[in-house]
Amino acid sequence: QLQLVESGGGLVQPGGSLRLSCAGSGFTLDTYAIGWFRQAPGKERERVSCISRSGGSTYEDHVKGRFTISRDNAKNTVYLQMNSLKPEDTAVYYCAADRRFTNVPVCVPRDMDYWGKGTLVTVSS
């Protein structure tokens, strides 16, 4: 069974850091573009970042300079390093895999083929 499993969420104070992991189970992630998305209570799901097969990456404006996406193909895992966290970063974070548009880090939600179940990040003092 093909699965994506997120981990690393939790409660952190404003200004703190977390590293989220997205592990592939039943398939290898290195042939997919991988995206991180988030959904805050009462809001639409939004893209946070995307990484292509070759390692090219994109970020939404509100996380640029604070978040870093990376992939470790040997561990079949994609990471999202989140620094300088703000209360508005509070959300459930999801990773997703795109098997078709893999060479450019676009990660359009409707094109993603597999989704994880999410991990909750809460930024609060």
Beta strands, then each sheet from edge to edge (+ up, - down):
strand 1: 3-7
strand 2: 10-12
strand 3: 18-25
strand 4: 33-39
strand 5: 46-51
strand 6: 57-59
strand 7: 67-72
strand 8: 77-82
strand 9: 91-98
strand 10: 114-115
strand 11: 119-123
sheet 1: 1+ 3- 8+ 7-
sheet 2: 2+ 11+ 9- 4+ 5- 6+
sheet 3: 2+ 11+ 9- 10+
end
